[in-house]
Amino acid sequence: MKRLLEICTGSLQSVEAAVKGGAERIELCSALSLDGLTPSIGLLDTVRRLYPALTIHVLIRPREGDFVYTRQEVMVMERDIRAALPFADGIVIGALTPQGDVDMAAMECLMRAAEGKPVTFHRAFDVCRNPLTALEQIISLGCRRILTSGQAPRAEEGIGLLRRLNDLSDDRLIIMPGGGVNAQNARRLLDEVNTCEVHGSCSGGTGVTDAATVRQILADIGR
């Protein structure tokens, strides 16, 4: 399968750099310093108008902190998803119970709001108490991919679990390594996990995507 680098972008400046570097798909969010929050509709609309051919996956996360949401917060997320749909090619979400399991009731509501658009379960997965159970639950929901570091601080440290998840998924969804992905390890992650997608900001810790880094990784993974 074709190898793909998804760029996590938290500003218009980062989107511009990602496109300049050759990225074909972005995750659009805001507040990367808070691990990403829902972007404004103004930003989403502007990116869609400027880059009509770009694949845009939109993060829906209403606040910083944990991934345990009240019914009212789930309602906010549903409305955010519906507002994003005209501009988005995919939705990025995740919700957990206080015990650290996938919140199936909340996720079912959010999946309905996505109206069939591809859904990525984000790095809430990395704090699930039982990743193998969570994998099966996420597959049953109909998600297309899981963004995960393999429950490690960095994806490179989680390769063992990432590989196991990919094997167990048996092509039912994509395991997309994310967390500390850079020009030195992107190809290794793809090869050792045996997957086709990786996710990173290509910012070198600055919070702003660097076009040259995007270009370097794409060349290295043999897009």
C-alpha positions as CSV (number, residue, x, y, z in Angstrom):
1,M,0.0,0.0,0.0
2,K,1.0,3.6,-0.5
3,R,2.8,5.1,2.5
4,L,1.4,8.3,3.9
5,L,2.6,10.9,6.3
6,E,-0.3,12.7,8.1
7,I,0.8,16.1,9.4
8,C,-0.7,17.4,12.7
9,T,-1.2,21.1,12.1
10,G,-2.4,23.7,14.7
11,S,-2.3,26.9,12.7
12,L,-2.6,28.2,9.2
13,Q,1.1,28.7,9.1
14,S,1.6,25.0,9.8
15,V,-0.9,24.0,7.1
16,E,0.9,26.1,4.6
17,A,4.3,24.5,5.5
18,A,2.8,21.0,5.3
19,V,1.4,21.6,1.8
20,K,4.7,23.2,0.7
21,G,6.5,20.1,1.9
22,G,4.3,17.8,-0.1
23,A,1.8,16.6,2.5
24,E,-1.4,15.1,1.1
25,R,-3.3,14.8,4.4
26,I,-3.4,16.8,7.6
27,E,-5.0,16.6,11.0
28,L,-6.3,20.1,11.7
29,C,-6.6,21.2,15.3
30,S,-5.8,24.2,17.6
31,A,-3.7,24.6,20.8
32,L,-1.0,22.0,20.1
33,S,0.5,23.0,23.5
34,L,-2.5,21.4,25.1
35,D,-2.2,18.3,22.9
36,G,-4.7,19.6,20.4
37,L,-8.3,21.0,20.7
38,T,-11.1,21.5,18.2
39,P,-10.1,24.1,15.5
40,S,-12.3,27.1,14.7
41,I,-14.7,26.8,11.8
42,G,-13.1,29.9,10.4
43,L,-9.7,28.1,10.2
44,L,-11.3,25.0,8.8
45,D,-13.2,26.9,6.1
46,T,-10.1,28.9,5.2
47,V,-7.9,25.8,4.8
48,R,-10.6,24.1,2.7
49,R,-10.8,27.1,0.4
50,L,-7.1,27.6,0.0
51,Y,-6.3,23.9,-0.5
52,P,-9.3,22.1,-2.1
53,A,-7.3,19.0,-2.9
54,L,-5.8,18.6,0.6
55,T,-7.3,15.8,2.7
56,I,-8.4,17.3,6.0
57,H,-9.1,15.3,9.1
58,V,-10.5,17.4,11.9
59,L,-9.8,16.9,15.6
60,I,-12.8,17.2,17.8
61,R,-11.7,17.7,21.4
62,P,-13.6,20.3,23.4
63,R,-11.2,20.9,26.2
64,E,-7.8,20.0,27.6
65,G,-7.3,17.2,30.2
66,D,-8.7,13.7,30.2
67,F,-11.0,12.0,27.7
68,V,-13.9,11.3,30.1
69,Y,-16.8,13.5,28.8
70,T,-20.1,14.4,30.4
71,R,-23.3,14.0,28.3
72,Q,-23.2,17.8,27.8
73,E,-19.7,17.7,26.5
74,V,-20.6,14.9,24.1
75,M,-23.4,17.1,22.8
76,V,-20.9,19.9,22.2
77,M,-18.7,17.4,20.3
78,E,-21.7,16.2,18.2
79,R,-22.4,19.8,17.2
80,D,-18.8,20.5,16.4
81,I,-18.6,17.4,14.2
82,R,-21.7,18.4,12.3
83,A,-20.4,22.0,11.8
84,A,-17.1,20.6,10.5
85,L,-18.6,18.0,8.1
86,P,-19.0,20.4,5.1
87,F,-15.2,21.1,5.1
88,A,-13.8,17.8,6.5
89,D,-12.7,14.6,4.9
90,G,-12.5,12.8,8.2
91,I,-13.1,13.2,11.9
92,V,-10.7,12.5,14.8
93,I,-12.3,11.6,18.1
94,G,-11.9,9.5,21.3
95,A,-13.9,9.1,24.5
96,L,-13.2,6.9,27.6
97,T,-15.0,5.8,30.7
98,P,-13.6,6.8,34.1
99,Q,-12.3,3.2,34.4
100,G,-10.2,3.6,31.2
101,D,-12.3,1.7,28.7
102,V,-13.7,3.0,25.4
103,D,-16.9,4.9,26.2
104,M,-19.1,3.0,23.7
105,A,-22.2,5.0,24.3
106,A,-20.4,8.4,23.7
107,M,-18.5,7.0,20.7
108,E,-21.7,5.7,19.1
109,C,-23.2,9.2,19.4
110,L,-20.1,10.7,17.8
111,M,-19.9,8.1,15.1
112,R,-23.5,8.9,14.1
113,A,-22.7,12.6,14.0
114,A,-19.9,11.9,11.6
115,E,-22.4,10.6,9.1
116,G,-20.1,7.9,7.6
117,K,-17.0,10.0,7.1
118,P,-13.8,8.2,8.1
119,V,-13.1,8.3,11.8
120,T,-9.8,8.1,13.5
121,F,-9.7,7.1,17.2
122,H,-7.0,9.4,18.6
123,R,-4.4,9.0,21.4
124,A,-7.0,8.6,24.1
125,F,-6.2,5.0,23.1
126,D,-2.9,5.3,24.8
127,V,-4.4,5.6,28.3
128,C,-6.9,2.7,27.8
129,R,-6.4,0.1,30.5
130,N,-6.7,-2.8,28.1
131,P,-5.4,-1.9,24.6
132,L,-6.4,-5.3,23.1
133,T,-10.0,-5.0,24.3
134,A,-10.1,-1.4,23.2
135,L,-8.9,-2.4,19.7
136,E,-11.8,-4.7,19.2
137,Q,-14.3,-2.1,20.6
138,I,-12.9,0.5,18.2
139,I,-13.1,-1.8,15.3
140,S,-16.7,-2.7,16.2
141,L,-17.6,1.0,16.1
142,G,-16.4,1.3,12.5
143,C,-13.4,3.5,13.0
144,R,-10.9,3.5,10.1
145,R,-7.7,3.9,12.1
146,I,-6.2,4.3,15.5
147,L,-3.6,7.0,16.2
148,T,-1.4,5.7,18.9
149,S,2.2,5.6,20.3
150,G,1.7,2.1,21.5
151,Q,0.9,3.3,25.0
152,A,4.5,4.6,25.3
153,P,5.8,8.2,25.6
154,R,7.0,8.0,22.0
155,A,5.9,5.7,19.2
156,E,9.5,4.4,18.8
157,E,9.3,3.0,22.4
158,G,5.9,1.4,21.7
159,I,6.9,-0.5,18.6
160,G,6.2,-3.9,20.2
161,L,2.6,-3.1,21.1
162,L,2.1,-1.2,17.8
163,R,3.2,-4.3,15.9
164,R,0.9,-6.6,17.9
165,L,-2.1,-4.2,17.4
166,N,-1.4,-4.2,13.7
167,D,-1.2,-8.0,13.5
168,L,-4.4,-8.3,15.5
169,S,-6.3,-5.7,13.5
170,D,-5.8,-8.0,10.4
171,D,-6.5,-5.2,8.0
172,R,-9.8,-4.2,9.7
173,L,-8.4,-0.8,10.4
174,I,-5.1,1.1,10.1
175,I,-2.7,1.4,13.1
176,M,-1.1,4.8,12.6
177,P,2.0,5.4,14.9
178,G,2.2,8.9,16.3
179,G,4.2,10.6,19.0
180,G,7.8,11.6,18.5
181,V,7.7,10.7,14.8
182,N,10.6,12.4,13.0
183,A,12.9,12.2,10.0
184,Q,15.1,9.7,11.9
185,N,12.4,7.1,12.8
186,A,9.4,7.4,10.4
187,R,10.7,4.8,8.0
188,R,11.6,2.4,10.9
189,L,8.1,2.7,12.4
190,L,6.4,1.9,9.1
191,D,8.7,-1.0,8.4
192,E,8.7,-2.6,11.9
193,V,5.0,-2.0,12.6
194,N,4.2,-3.1,9.1
195,T,1.8,-0.3,8.6
196,C,1.3,2.3,5.8
197,E,0.7,5.6,7.7
198,V,2.5,7.7,10.3
199,H,1.5,10.9,12.1
200,G,3.7,13.8,13.2
201,S,3.8,17.6,13.4
202,C,7.3,17.8,11.8
203,S,7.9,20.8,14.0
204,G,11.0,19.8,15.9
205,G,9.4,20.9,19.1
206,T,8.6,24.5,17.9
207,G,4.9,23.9,17.4
208,V,5.1,25.0,13.8
209,T,5.5,22.5,10.9
210,D,8.7,22.7,8.9
211,A,8.3,22.2,5.2
212,A,11.8,20.8,4.8
213,T,11.2,18.1,7.4
214,V,8.0,17.1,5.8
215,R,9.8,16.8,2.4
216,Q,12.6,14.8,4.0
217,I,10.3,12.3,5.6
218,L,8.3,11.8,2.5
219,A,11.5,11.2,0.5
220,D,12.7,8.7,3.1
221,I,9.6,6.6,3.4
222,G,9.3,6.4,-0.4
223,R,5.8,7.8,-0.7
